[in-house]
Amino acid sequence: MKMIYACDNCHFLFSRARQPEQCPDCGKYAVREATEAERQEYEERLKEPREI
Ligand SMILES: [Zn+2]
């Protein structure tokens, strides 16, 4: 089961099997586990159709 992580620097939300040290978006060492609210935000974002 994949976990959801958040970056404290740029607020990027992403899922990984393991917690990475660096944010895949901005590269800062500010990754932490996402809160319940952030997990829901991430799930909602996945349902939305992508904007072109
Ligand atoms: Zn970041």
mmCIF file of the protein (N, C-alpha, C, O) and its ligand, coordinates in Angstrom:
data_MODEL
# 
_entry.id   MODEL 
# 
loop_
_entity.id 
_entity.type 
_entity.pdbx_number_of_molecules 
1 polymer     1 
2 non-polymer 1 
# 
_entity_poly.entity_id                      1 
_entity_poly.type                           'polypeptide(L)' 
_entity_poly.nstd_linkage                   no 
_entity_poly.nstd_monomer                   no 
_entity_poly.pdbx_seq_one_letter_code       MKMIYACDNCHFLFSRARQPEQCPDCGKYAVREATEAERQEYEERLKEPREI 
_entity_poly.pdbx_seq_one_letter_code_can   MKMIYACDNCHFLFSRARQPEQCPDCGKYAVREATEAERQEYEERLKEPREI 
_entity_poly.pdbx_strand_id                 A 
# 
loop_
_entity_poly_seq.entity_id 
_entity_poly_seq.num 
_entity_poly_seq.mon_id 
_entity_poly_seq.hetero 
1 1  MET n 
1 2  LYS n 
1 3  MET n 
1 4  ILE n 
1 5  TYR n 
1 6  ALA n 
1 7  CYS n 
1 8  ASP n 
1 9  ASN n 
1 10 CYS n 
1 11 HIS n 
1 12 PHE n 
1 13 LEU n 
1 14 PHE n 
1 15 SER n 
1 16 ARG n 
1 17 ALA n 
1 18 ARG n 
1 19 GLN n 
1 20 PRO n 
1 21 GLU n 
1 22 GLN n 
1 23 CYS n 
1 24 PRO n 
1 25 ASP n 
1 26 CYS n 
1 27 GLY n 
1 28 LYS n 
1 29 TYR n 
1 30 ALA n 
1 31 VAL n 
1 32 ARG n 
1 33 GLU n 
1 34 ALA n 
1 35 THR n 
1 36 GLU n 
1 37 ALA n 
1 38 GLU n 
1 39 ARG n 
1 40 GLN n 
1 41 GLU n 
1 42 TYR n 
1 43 GLU n 
1 44 GLU n 
1 45 ARG n 
1 46 LEU n 
1 47 LYS n 
1 48 GLU n 
1 49 PRO n 
1 50 ARG n 
1 51 GLU n 
1 52 ILE n 
# 
loop_
_struct_asym.id 
_struct_asym.entity_id 
A 1 
B 2 
# 
loop_
_chem_comp.id 
_chem_comp.type 
_chem_comp.mon_nstd_flag 
ALA 'L-peptide linking' y 
ARG 'L-peptide linking' y 
ASN 'L-peptide linking' y 
ASP 'L-peptide linking' y 
CYS 'L-peptide linking' y 
GLN 'L-peptide linking' y 
GLU 'L-peptide linking' y 
GLY 'peptide linking'   y 
HIS 'L-peptide linking' y 
ILE 'L-peptide linking' y 
LEU 'L-peptide linking' y 
LYS 'L-peptide linking' y 
MET 'L-peptide linking' y 
PHE 'L-peptide linking' y 
PRO 'L-peptide linking' y 
SER 'L-peptide linking' y 
THR 'L-peptide linking' y 
TYR 'L-peptide linking' y 
VAL 'L-peptide linking' y 
ZN  non-polymer         . 
# 
_pdbx_entity_nonpoly.entity_id   2 
_pdbx_entity_nonpoly.name        ? 
_pdbx_entity_nonpoly.comp_id     ZN 
# 
_pdbx_nonpoly_scheme.asym_id         B 
_pdbx_nonpoly_scheme.entity_id       2 
_pdbx_nonpoly_scheme.mon_id          ZN 
_pdbx_nonpoly_scheme.ndb_seq_num     1 
_pdbx_nonpoly_scheme.pdb_seq_num     101 
_pdbx_nonpoly_scheme.auth_seq_num    101 
_pdbx_nonpoly_scheme.pdb_mon_id      ZN 
_pdbx_nonpoly_scheme.auth_mon_id     ZN 
_pdbx_nonpoly_scheme.pdb_strand_id   A 
_pdbx_nonpoly_scheme.pdb_ins_code    . 
# 
loop_
_atom_site.group_PDB 
_atom_site.id 
_atom_site.type_symbol 
_atom_site.label_atom_id 
_atom_site.label_alt_id 
_atom_site.label_comp_id 
_atom_site.label_asym_id 
_atom_site.label_entity_id 
_atom_site.label_seq_id 
_atom_site.pdbx_PDB_ins_code 
_atom_site.Cartn_x 
_atom_site.Cartn_y 
_atom_site.Cartn_z 
_atom_site.occupancy 
_atom_site.B_iso_or_equiv 
_atom_site.pdbx_formal_charge 
_atom_site.auth_seq_id 
_atom_site.auth_comp_id 
_atom_site.auth_asym_id 
_atom_site.auth_atom_id 
_atom_site.pdbx_PDB_model_num 
ATOM   1   N  N  . MET A 1 1  ? 0.838   -1.199 0.000   1.00 0.00 ? 1   MET A N  1 
ATOM   2   C  CA . MET A 1 1  ? 0.000   0.000  0.000   1.00 0.00 ? 1   MET A CA 1 
ATOM   3   C  C  . MET A 1 1  ? 0.875   1.251  0.000   1.00 0.00 ? 1   MET A C  1 
ATOM   4   O  O  . MET A 1 1  ? 1.816   1.383  0.782   1.00 0.00 ? 1   MET A O  1 
ATOM   5   N  N  . LYS A 1 2  ? 0.529   2.159  -0.903  1.00 0.00 ? 2   LYS A N  1 
ATOM   6   C  CA . LYS A 1 2  ? 1.316   3.376  -1.009  1.00 0.00 ? 2   LYS A CA 1 
ATOM   7   C  C  . LYS A 1 2  ? 0.866   4.421  0.002   1.00 0.00 ? 2   LYS A C  1 
ATOM   8   O  O  . LYS A 1 2  ? -0.318  4.548  0.316   1.00 0.00 ? 2   LYS A O  1 
ATOM   9   N  N  . MET A 1 3  ? 1.847   5.163  0.502   1.00 0.00 ? 3   MET A N  1 
ATOM   10  C  CA . MET A 1 3  ? 1.577   6.249  1.429   1.00 0.00 ? 3   MET A CA 1 
ATOM   11  C  C  . MET A 1 3  ? 1.565   7.569  0.660   1.00 0.00 ? 3   MET A C  1 
ATOM   12  O  O  . MET A 1 3  ? 2.153   7.698  -0.414  1.00 0.00 ? 3   MET A O  1 
ATOM   13  N  N  . ILE A 1 4  ? 0.881   8.531  1.245   1.00 0.00 ? 4   ILE A N  1 
ATOM   14  C  CA . ILE A 1 4  ? 0.872   9.864  0.648   1.00 0.00 ? 4   ILE A CA 1 
ATOM   15  C  C  . ILE A 1 4  ? 1.813   10.756 1.462   1.00 0.00 ? 4   ILE A C  1 
ATOM   16  O  O  . ILE A 1 4  ? 1.776   10.777 2.692   1.00 0.00 ? 4   ILE A O  1 
ATOM   17  N  N  . TYR A 1 5  ? 2.643   11.480 0.745   1.00 0.00 ? 5   TYR A N  1 
ATOM   18  C  CA . TYR A 1 5  ? 3.584   12.383 1.397   1.00 0.00 ? 5   TYR A CA 1 
ATOM   19  C  C  . TYR A 1 5  ? 3.377   13.808 0.917   1.00 0.00 ? 5   TYR A C  1 
ATOM   20  O  O  . TYR A 1 5  ? 2.833   14.045 -0.161  1.00 0.00 ? 5   TYR A O  1 
ATOM   21  N  N  . ALA A 1 6  ? 3.814   14.736 1.724   1.00 0.00 ? 6   ALA A N  1 
ATOM   22  C  CA . ALA A 1 6  ? 3.694   16.150 1.384   1.00 0.00 ? 6   ALA A CA 1 
ATOM   23  C  C  . ALA A 1 6  ? 5.038   16.829 1.591   1.00 0.00 ? 6   ALA A C  1 
ATOM   24  O  O  . ALA A 1 6  ? 5.834   16.415 2.434   1.00 0.00 ? 6   ALA A O  1 
ATOM   25  N  N  . CYS A 1 7  ? 5.279   17.868 0.818   1.00 0.00 ? 7   CYS A N  1 
ATOM   26  C  CA . CYS A 1 7  ? 6.498   18.668 0.973   1.00 0.00 ? 7   CYS A CA 1 
ATOM   27  C  C  . CYS A 1 7  ? 6.143   19.950 1.714   1.00 0.00 ? 7   CYS A C  1 
ATOM   28  O  O  . CYS A 1 7  ? 5.225   20.672 1.323   1.00 0.00 ? 7   CYS A O  1 
ATOM   29  N  N  . ASP A 1 8  ? 6.875   20.224 2.781   1.00 0.00 ? 8   ASP A N  1 
ATOM   30  C  CA . ASP A 1 8  ? 6.623   21.445 3.562   1.00 0.00 ? 8   ASP A CA 1 
ATOM   31  C  C  . ASP A 1 8  ? 7.069   22.699 2.823   1.00 0.00 ? 8   ASP A C  1 
ATOM   32  O  O  . ASP A 1 8  ? 6.598   23.798 3.117   1.00 0.00 ? 8   ASP A O  1 
ATOM   33  N  N  . ASN A 1 9  ? 7.964   22.538 1.877   1.00 0.00 ? 9   ASN A N  1 
ATOM   34  C  CA . ASN A 1 9  ? 8.489   23.701 1.152   1.00 0.00 ? 9   ASN A CA 1 
ATOM   35  C  C  . ASN A 1 9  ? 7.525   24.180 0.067   1.00 0.00 ? 9   ASN A C  1 
ATOM   36  O  O  . ASN A 1 9  ? 7.183   25.361 0.010   1.00 0.00 ? 9   ASN A O  1 
ATOM   37  N  N  . CYS A 1 10 ? 7.083   23.245 -0.804  1.00 0.00 ? 10  CYS A N  1 
ATOM   38  C  CA . CYS A 1 10 ? 6.266   23.654 -1.948  1.00 0.00 ? 10  CYS A CA 1 
ATOM   39  C  C  . CYS A 1 10 ? 4.845   23.079 -1.884  1.00 0.00 ? 10  CYS A C  1 
ATOM   40  O  O  . CYS A 1 10 ? 4.031   23.345 -2.769  1.00 0.00 ? 10  CYS A O  1 
ATOM   41  N  N  . HIS A 1 11 ? 4.540   22.282 -0.829  1.00 0.00 ? 11  HIS A N  1 
ATOM   42  C  CA . HIS A 1 11 ? 3.222   21.678 -0.633  1.00 0.00 ? 11  HIS A CA 1 
ATOM   43  C  C  . HIS A 1 11 ? 2.845   20.724 -1.762  1.00 0.00 ? 11  HIS A C  1 
ATOM   44  O  O  . HIS A 1 11 ? 1.663   20.560 -2.066  1.00 0.00 ? 11  HIS A O  1 
ATOM   45  N  N  . PHE A 1 12 ? 3.821   20.108 -2.373  1.00 0.00 ? 12  PHE A N  1 
ATOM   46  C  CA . PHE A 1 12 ? 3.586   19.095 -3.392  1.00 0.00 ? 12  PHE A CA 1 
ATOM   47  C  C  . PHE A 1 12 ? 3.107   17.821 -2.708  1.00 0.00 ? 12  PHE A C  1 
ATOM   48  O  O  . PHE A 1 12 ? 3.701   17.382 -1.723  1.00 0.00 ? 12  PHE A O  1 
ATOM   49  N  N  . LEU A 1 13 ? 2.018   17.215 -3.237  1.00 0.00 ? 13  LEU A N  1 
ATOM   50  C  CA . LEU A 1 13 ? 1.486   15.970 -2.695  1.00 0.00 ? 13  LEU A CA 1 
ATOM   51  C  C  . LEU A 1 13 ? 1.770   14.841 -3.680  1.00 0.00 ? 13  LEU A C  1 
ATOM   52  O  O  . LEU A 1 13 ? 1.559   14.989 -4.883  1.00 0.00 ? 13  LEU A O  1 
ATOM   53  N  N  . PHE A 1 14 ? 2.251   13.712 -3.159  1.00 0.00 ? 14  PHE A N  1 
ATOM   54  C  CA . PHE A 1 14 ? 2.587   12.585 -4.032  1.00 0.00 ? 14  PHE A CA 1 
ATOM   55  C  C  . PHE A 1 14 ? 2.548   11.295 -3.233  1.00 0.00 ? 14  PHE A C  1 
ATOM   56  O  O  . PHE A 1 14 ? 2.605   11.309 -2.003  1.00 0.00 ? 14  PHE A O  1 
ATOM   57  N  N  . SER A 1 15 ? 2.447   10.172 -3.948  1.00 0.00 ? 15  SER A N  1 
ATOM   58  C  CA . SER A 1 15 ? 2.415   8.874  -3.277  1.00 0.00 ? 15  SER A CA 1 
ATOM   59  C  C  . SER A 1 15 ? 3.686   8.096  -3.606  1.00 0.00 ? 15  SER A C  1 
ATOM   60  O  O  . SER A 1 15 ? 4.188   8.133  -4.729  1.00 0.00 ? 15  SER A O  1 
ATOM   61  N  N  . ARG A 1 16 ? 4.183   7.400  -2.606  1.00 0.00 ? 16  ARG A N  1 
ATOM   62  C  CA . ARG A 1 16 ? 5.370   6.566  -2.748  1.00 0.00 ? 16  ARG A CA 1 
ATOM   63  C  C  . ARG A 1 16 ? 5.207   5.364  -1.817  1.00 0.00 ? 16  ARG A C  1 
ATOM   64  O  O  . ARG A 1 16 ? 4.499   5.433  -0.812  1.00 0.00 ? 16  ARG A O  1 
ATOM   65  N  N  . ALA A 1 17 ? 5.871   4.267  -2.167  1.00 0.00 ? 17  ALA A N  1 
ATOM   66  C  CA . ALA A 1 17 ? 5.869   3.105  -1.279  1.00 0.00 ? 17  ALA A CA 1 
ATOM   67  C  C  . ALA A 1 17 ? 6.688   3.407  -0.025  1.00 0.00 ? 17  ALA A C  1 
ATOM   68  O  O  . ALA A 1 17 ? 6.366   2.949  1.071   1.00 0.00 ? 17  ALA A O  1 
ATOM   69  N  N  . ARG A 1 18 ? 7.751   4.186  -0.207  1.00 0.00 ? 18  ARG A N  1 
ATOM   70  C  CA . ARG A 1 18 ? 8.590   4.598  0.919   1.00 0.00 ? 18  ARG A CA 1 
ATOM   71  C  C  . ARG A 1 18 ? 8.752   6.109  0.913   1.00 0.00 ? 18  ARG A C  1 
ATOM   72  O  O  . ARG A 1 18 ? 8.634   6.762  -0.124  1.00 0.00 ? 18  ARG A O  1 
ATOM   73  N  N  . GLN A 1 19 ? 9.025   6.650  2.101   1.00 0.00 ? 19  GLN A N  1 
ATOM   74  C  CA . GLN A 1 19 ? 9.210   8.098  2.193   1.00 0.00 ? 19  GLN A CA 1 
ATOM   75  C  C  . GLN A 1 19 ? 10.578  8.503  1.632   1.00 0.00 ? 19  GLN A C  1 
ATOM   76  O  O  . GLN A 1 19 ? 11.614  8.051  2.120   1.00 0.00 ? 19  GLN A O  1 
ATOM   77  N  N  . PRO A 1 20 ? 10.570  9.347  0.618   1.00 0.00 ? 20  PRO A N  1 
ATOM   78  C  CA . PRO A 1 20 ? 11.848  9.827  0.073   1.00 0.00 ? 20  PRO A CA 1 
ATOM   79  C  C  . PRO A 1 20 ? 12.407  10.955 0.931   1.00 0.00 ? 20  PRO A C  1 
ATOM   80  O  O  . PRO A 1 20 ? 11.658  11.632 1.635   1.00 0.00 ? 20  PRO A O  1 
ATOM   81  N  N  . GLU A 1 21 ? 13.701  11.156 0.875   1.00 0.00 ? 21  GLU A N  1 
ATOM   82  C  CA . GLU A 1 21 ? 14.299  12.253 1.644   1.00 0.00 ? 21  GLU A CA 1 
ATOM   83  C  C  . GLU A 1 21 ? 14.032  13.593 0.975   1.00 0.00 ? 21  GLU A C  1 
ATOM   84  O  O  . GLU A 1 21 ? 13.775  14.605 1.627   1.00 0.00 ? 21  GLU A O  1 
ATOM   85  N  N  . GLN A 1 22 ? 14.103  13.560 -0.354  1.00 0.00 ? 22  GLN A N  1 
ATOM   86  C  CA . GLN A 1 22 ? 13.944  14.813 -1.097  1.00 0.00 ? 22  GLN A CA 1 
ATOM   87  C  C  . GLN A 1 22 ? 12.592  14.890 -1.773  1.00 0.00 ? 22  GLN A C  1 
ATOM   88  O  O  . GLN A 1 22 ? 12.037  13.877 -2.200  1.00 0.00 ? 22  GLN A O  1 
ATOM   89  N  N  . CYS A 1 23 ? 12.068  16.102 -1.867  1.00 0.00 ? 23  CYS A N  1 
ATOM   90  C  CA . CYS A 1 23 ? 10.840  16.345 -2.612  1.00 0.00 ? 23  CYS A CA 1 
ATOM   91  C  C  . CYS A 1 23 ? 11.122  16.137 -4.107  1.00 0.00 ? 23  CYS A C  1 
ATOM   92  O  O  . CYS A 1 23 ? 12.082  16.690 -4.644  1.00 0.00 ? 23  CYS A O  1 
ATOM   93  N  N  . PRO A 1 24 ? 10.265  15.323 -4.786  1.00 0.00 ? 24  PRO A N  1 
ATOM   94  C  CA . PRO A 1 24 ? 10.487  15.107 -6.214  1.00 0.00 ? 24  PRO A CA 1 
ATOM   95  C  C  . PRO A 1 24 ? 10.201  16.348 -7.051  1.00 0.00 ? 24  PRO A C  1 
ATOM   96  O  O  . PRO A 1 24 ? 10.580  16.412 -8.221  1.00 0.00 ? 24  PRO A O  1 
ATOM   97  N  N  . ASP A 1 25 ? 9.540   17.322 -6.462  1.00 0.00 ? 25  ASP A N  1 
ATOM   98  C  CA . ASP A 1 25 ? 9.191   18.536 -7.205  1.00 0.00 ? 25  ASP A CA 1 
ATOM   99  C  C  . ASP A 1 25 ? 10.246  19.636 -7.041  1.00 0.00 ? 25  ASP A C  1 
ATOM   100 O  O  . ASP A 1 25 ? 10.767  20.147 -8.032  1.00 0.00 ? 25  ASP A O  1 
ATOM   101 N  N  . CYS A 1 26 ? 10.560  19.999 -5.795  1.00 0.00 ? 26  CYS A N  1 
ATOM   102 C  CA . CYS A 1 26 ? 11.481  21.114 -5.576  1.00 0.00 ? 26  CYS A CA 1 
ATOM   103 C  C  . CYS A 1 26 ? 12.862  20.652 -5.098  1.00 0.00 ? 26  CYS A C  1 
ATOM   104 O  O  . CYS A 1 26 ? 13.810  21.437 -5.095  1.00 0.00 ? 26  CYS A O  1 
ATOM   105 N  N  . GLY A 1 27 ? 12.979  19.374 -4.693  1.00 0.00 ? 27  GLY A N  1 
ATOM   106 C  CA . GLY A 1 27 ? 14.288  18.855 -4.304  1.00 0.00 ? 27  GLY A CA 1 
ATOM   107 C  C  . GLY A 1 27 ? 14.722  19.173 -2.882  1.00 0.00 ? 27  GLY A C  1 
ATOM   108 O  O  . GLY A 1 27 ? 15.837  18.835 -2.484  1.00 0.00 ? 27  GLY A O  1 
ATOM   109 N  N  . LYS A 1 28 ? 13.837  19.830 -2.100  1.00 0.00 ? 28  LYS A N  1 
ATOM   110 C  CA . LYS A 1 28 ? 14.186  20.166 -0.714  1.00 0.00 ? 28  LYS A CA 1 
ATOM   111 C  C  . LYS A 1 28 ? 14.011  18.940 0.191   1.00 0.00 ? 28  LYS A C  1 
ATOM   112 O  O  . LYS A 1 28 ? 13.218  18.044 -0.098  1.00 0.00 ? 28  LYS A O  1 
ATOM   113 N  N  . TYR A 1 29 ? 14.759  18.925 1.279   1.00 0.00 ? 29  TYR A N  1 
ATOM   114 C  CA . TYR A 1 29 ? 14.622  17.844 2.254   1.00 0.00 ? 29  TYR A CA 1 
ATOM   115 C  C  . TYR A 1 29 ? 13.546  18.215 3.268   1.00 0.00 ? 29  TYR A C  1 
ATOM   116 O  O  . TYR A 1 29 ? 13.826  18.402 4.452   1.00 0.00 ? 29  TYR A O  1 
ATOM   117 N  N  . ALA A 1 30 ? 12.303  18.317 2.780   1.00 0.00 ? 30  ALA A N  1 
ATOM   118 C  CA . ALA A 1 30 ? 11.210  18.770 3.640   1.00 0.00 ? 30  ALA A CA 1 
ATOM   119 C  C  . ALA A 1 30 ? 9.996   17.856 3.505   1.00 0.00 ? 30  ALA A C  1 
ATOM   120 O  O  . ALA A 1 30 ? 8.862   18.294 3.699   1.00 0.00 ? 30  ALA A O  1 
ATOM   121 N  N  . VAL A 1 31 ? 10.231  16.589 3.173   1.00 0.00 ? 31  VAL A N  1 
ATOM   122 C  CA . VAL A 1 31 ? 9.128   15.652 2.962   1.00 0.00 ? 31  VAL A CA 1 
ATOM   123 C  C  . VAL A 1 31 ? 8.644   15.071 4.281   1.00 0.00 ? 31  VAL A C  1 
ATOM   124 O  O  . VAL A 1 31 ? 9.442   14.670 5.128   1.00 0.00 ? 31  VAL A O  1 
ATOM   125 N  N  . ARG A 1 32 ? 7.335   15.032 4.443   1.00 0.00 ? 32  ARG A N  1 
ATOM   126 C  CA . ARG A 1 32 ? 6.718   14.427 5.637   1.00 0.00 ? 32  ARG A CA 1 
ATOM   127 C  C  . ARG A 1 32 ? 5.467   13.687 5.197   1.00 0.00 ? 32  ARG A C  1 
ATOM   128 O  O  . ARG A 1 32 ? 5.000   13.848 4.070   1.00 0.00 ? 32  ARG A O  1 
ATOM   129 N  N  . GLU A 1 33 ? 4.922   12.862 6.111   1.00 0.00 ? 33  GLU A N  1 
ATOM   130 C  CA . GLU A 1 33 ? 3.668   12.183 5.807   1.00 0.00 ? 33  GLU A CA 1 
ATOM   131 C  C  . GLU A 1 33 ? 2.546   13.205 5.703   1.00 0.00 ? 33  GLU A C  1 
ATOM   132 O  O  . GLU A 1 33 ? 2.484   14.161 6.476   1.00 0.00 ? 33  GLU A O  1 
ATOM   133 N  N  . ALA A 1 34 ? 1.658   12.989 4.731   1.00 0.00 ? 34  ALA A N  1 
ATOM   134 C  CA . ALA A 1 34 ? 0.538   13.906 4.552   1.00 0.00 ? 34  ALA A CA 1 
ATOM   135 C  C  . ALA A 1 34 ? -0.463  13.746 5.691   1.00 0.00 ? 34  ALA A C  1 
ATOM   136 O  O  . ALA A 1 34 ? -0.628  12.660 6.247   1.00 0.00 ? 34  ALA A O  1 
ATOM   137 N  N  . THR A 1 35 ? -1.123  14.843 6.024   1.00 0.00 ? 35  THR A N  1 
ATOM   138 C  CA . THR A 1 35 ? -2.180  14.793 7.025   1.00 0.00 ? 35  THR A CA 1 
ATOM   139 C  C  . THR A 1 35 ? -3.428  14.188 6.394   1.00 0.00 ? 35  THR A C  1 
ATOM   140 O  O  . THR A 1 35 ? -3.485  14.000 5.179   1.00 0.00 ? 35  THR A O  1 
ATOM   141 N  N  . GLU A 1 36 ? -4.422  13.887 7.215   1.00 0.00 ? 36  GLU A N  1 
ATOM   142 C  CA . GLU A 1 36 ? -5.671  13.317 6.699   1.00 0.00 ? 36  GLU A CA 1 
ATOM   143 C  C  . GLU A 1 36 ? -6.295  14.249 5.665   1.00 0.00 ? 36  GLU A C  1 
ATOM   144 O  O  . GLU A 1 36 ? -6.768  13.792 4.625   1.00 0.00 ? 36  GLU A O  1 
ATOM   145 N  N  . ALA A 1 37 ? -6.298  15.551 5.944   1.00 0.00 ? 37  ALA A N  1 
ATOM   146 C  CA . ALA A 1 37 ? -6.874  16.533 5.020   1.00 0.00 ? 37  ALA A CA 1 
ATOM   147 C  C  . ALA A 1 37 ? -6.112  16.552 3.701   1.00 0.00 ? 37  ALA A C  1 
ATOM   148 O  O  . ALA A 1 37 ? -6.706  16.660 2.627   1.00 0.00 ? 37  ALA A O  1 
ATOM   149 N  N  . GLU A 1 38 ? -4.802  16.447 3.796   1.00 0.00 ? 38  GLU A N  1 
ATOM   150 C  CA . GLU A 1 38 ? -3.981  16.459 2.573   1.00 0.00 ? 38  GLU A CA 1 
ATOM   151 C  C  . GLU A 1 38 ? -4.179  15.187 1.761   1.00 0.00 ? 38  GLU A C  1 
ATOM   152 O  O  . GLU A 1 38 ? -4.158  15.223 0.531   1.00 0.00 ? 38  GLU A O  1 
ATOM   153 N  N  . ARG A 1 39 ? -4.369  14.069 2.444   1.00 0.00 ? 39  ARG A N  1 
ATOM   154 C  CA . ARG A 1 39 ? -4.652  12.817 1.734   1.00 0.00 ? 39  ARG A CA 1 
ATOM   155 C  C  . ARG A 1 39 ? -5.951  12.925 0.950   1.00 0.00 ? 39  ARG A C  1 
ATOM   156 O  O  . ARG A 1 39 ? -6.038  12.481 -0.195  1.00 0.00 ? 39  ARG A O  1 
ATOM   157 N  N  . GLN A 1 40 ? -6.971  13.529 1.589   1.00 0.00 ? 40  GLN A N  1 
ATOM   158 C  CA . GLN A 1 40 ? -8.257  13.698 0.909   1.00 0.00 ? 40  GLN A CA 1 
ATOM   159 C  C  . GLN A 1 40 ? -8.104  14.632 -0.287  1.00 0.00 ? 40  GLN A C  1 
ATOM   160 O  O  . GLN A 1 40 ? -8.687  14.396 -1.345  1.00 0.00 ? 40  GLN A O  1 
ATOM   161 N  N  . GLU A 1 41 ? -7.326  15.681 -0.117  1.00 0.00 ? 41  GLU A N  1 
ATOM   162 C  CA . GLU A 1 41 ? -7.069  16.625 -1.205  1.00 0.00 ? 41  GLU A CA 1 
ATOM   163 C  C  . GLU A 1 41 ? -6.407  15.907 -2.380  1.00 0.00 ? 41  GLU A C  1 
ATOM   164 O  O  . GLU A 1 41 ? -6.745  16.146 -3.539  1.00 0.00 ? 41  GLU A O  1 
ATOM   165 N  N  . TYR A 1 42 ? -5.466  15.032 -2.066  1.00 0.00 ? 42  TYR A N  1 
ATOM   166 C  CA . TYR A 1 42 ? -4.759  14.275 -3.092  1.00 0.00 ? 42  TYR A CA 1 
ATOM   167 C  C  . TYR A 1 42 ? -5.721  13.353 -3.838  1.00 0.00 ? 42  TYR A C  1 
ATOM   168 O  O  . TYR A 1 42 ? -5.692  13.277 -5.067  1.00 0.00 ? 42  TYR A O  1 
ATOM   169 N  N  . GLU A 1 43 ? -6.582  12.646 -3.080  1.00 0.00 ? 43  GLU A N  1 
ATOM   170 C  CA . GLU A 1 43 ? -7.558  11.736 -3.696  1.00 0.00 ? 43  GLU A CA 1 
ATOM   171 C  C  . GLU A 1 43 ? -8.519  12.499 -4.599  1.00 0.00 ? 43  GLU A C  1 
ATOM   172 O  O  . GLU A 1 43 ? -8.842  12.046 -5.697  1.00 0.00 ? 43  GLU A O  1 
ATOM   173 N  N  . GLU A 1 44 ? -8.971  13.653 -4.132  1.00 0.00 ? 44  GLU A N  1 
ATOM   174 C  CA . GLU A 1 44 ? -9.889  14.479 -4.930  1.00 0.00 ? 44  GLU A CA 1 
ATOM   175 C  C  . GLU A 1 44 ? -9.229  14.915 -6.228  1.00 0.00 ? 44  GLU A C  1 
ATOM   176 O  O  . GLU A 1 44 ? -9.860  14.946 -7.285  1.00 0.00 ? 44  GLU A O  1 
ATOM   177 N  N  . ARG A 1 45 ? -7.969  15.246 -6.131  1.00 0.00 ? 45  ARG A N  1 
ATOM   178 C  CA . ARG A 1 45 ? -7.241  15.720 -7.312  1.00 0.00 ? 45  ARG A CA 1 
ATOM   179 C  C  . ARG A 1 45 ? -7.141  14.621 -8.367  1.00 0.00 ? 45  ARG A C  1 
ATOM   180 O  O  . ARG A 1 45 ? -7.161  14.899 -9.566  1.00 0.00 ? 45  ARG A O  1 
ATOM   181 N  N  . LEU A 1 46 ? -7.033  13.371 -7.914  1.00 0.00 ? 46  LEU A N  1 
ATOM   182 C  CA . LEU A 1 46 ? -6.923  12.251 -8.847  1.00 0.00 ? 46  LEU A CA 1 
ATOM   183 C  C  . LEU A 1 46 ? -8.212  12.042 -9.631  1.00 0.00 ? 46  LEU A C  1 
ATOM   184 O  O  . LEU A 1 46 ? -8.179  11.566 -10.766 1.00 0.00 ? 46  LEU A O  1 
ATOM   185 N  N  . LYS A 1 47 ? -9.352  12.396 -9.028  1.00 0.00 ? 47  LYS A N  1 
ATOM   186 C  CA . LYS A 1 47 ? -10.643 12.199 -9.679  1.00 0.00 ? 47  LYS A CA 1 
ATOM   187 C  C  . LYS A 1 47 ? -10.916 13.252 -10.745 1.00 0.00 ? 47  LYS A C  1 
ATOM   188 O  O  . LYS A 1 47 ? -11.650 13.008 -11.703 1.00 0.00 ? 47  LYS A O  1 
ATOM   189 N  N  . GLU A 1 48 ? -10.321 14.414 -10.566 1.00 0.00 ? 48  GLU A N  1 
ATOM   190 C  CA . GLU A 1 48 ? -10.597 15.511 -11.496 1.00 0.00 ? 48  GLU A CA 1 
ATOM   191 C  C  . GLU A 1 48 ? -9.987  15.242 -12.867 1.00 0.00 ? 48  GLU A C  1 
ATOM   192 O  O  . GLU A 1 48 ? -8.881  14.713 -12.975 1.00 0.00 ? 48  GLU A O  1 
ATOM   193 N  N  . PRO A 1 49 ? -10.721 15.614 -13.908 1.00 0.00 ? 49  PRO A N  1 
ATOM   194 C  CA . PRO A 1 49 ? -10.131 15.509 -15.239 1.00 0.00 ? 49  PRO A CA 1 
ATOM   195 C  C  . PRO A 1 49 ? -8.982  16.503 -15.380 1.00 0.00 ? 49  PRO A C  1 
ATOM   196 O  O  . PRO A 1 49 ? -9.039  17.621 -14.869 1.00 0.00 ? 49  PRO A O  1 
ATOM   197 N  N  . ARG A 1 50 ? -7.973  16.083 -16.064 1.00 0.00 ? 50  ARG A N  1 
ATOM   198 C  CA . ARG A 1 50 ? -6.808  16.964 -16.220 1.00 0.00 ? 50  ARG A CA 1 
ATOM   199 C  C  . ARG A 1 50 ? -7.130  18.150 -17.120 1.00 0.00 ? 50  ARG A C  1 
ATOM   200 O  O  . ARG A 1 50 ? -7.791  18.018 -18.149 1.00 0.00 ? 50  ARG A O  1 
ATOM   201 N  N  . GLU A 1 51 ? -6.649  19.291 -16.705 1.00 0.00 ? 51  GLU A N  1 
ATOM   202 C  CA . GLU A 1 51 ? -6.828  20.480 -17.542 1.00 0.00 ? 51  GLU A CA 1 
ATOM   203 C  C  . GLU A 1 51 ? -5.781  20.484 -18.649 1.00 0.00 ? 51  GLU A C  1 
ATOM   204 O  O  . GLU A 1 51 ? -4.624  20.114 -18.448 1.00 0.00 ? 51  GLU A O  1 
ATOM   205 N  N  . ILE A 1 52 ? -6.222  20.906 -19.799 1.00 0.00 ? 52  ILE A N  1 
ATOM   206 C  CA . ILE A 1 52 ? -5.300  20.934 -20.945 1.00 0.00 ? 52  ILE A CA 1 
ATOM   207 C  C  . ILE A 1 52 ? -4.749  22.346 -21.146 1.00 0.00 ? 52  ILE A C  1 
ATOM   208 O  O  . ILE A 1 52 ? -3.957  22.576 -22.059 1.00 0.00 ? 52  ILE A O  1 
HETATM 209 ZN ZN . ZN  B 2 .  ? 8.808   20.425 -2.561  1.00 0.00 2 101 ZN  A ZN 1 
# 
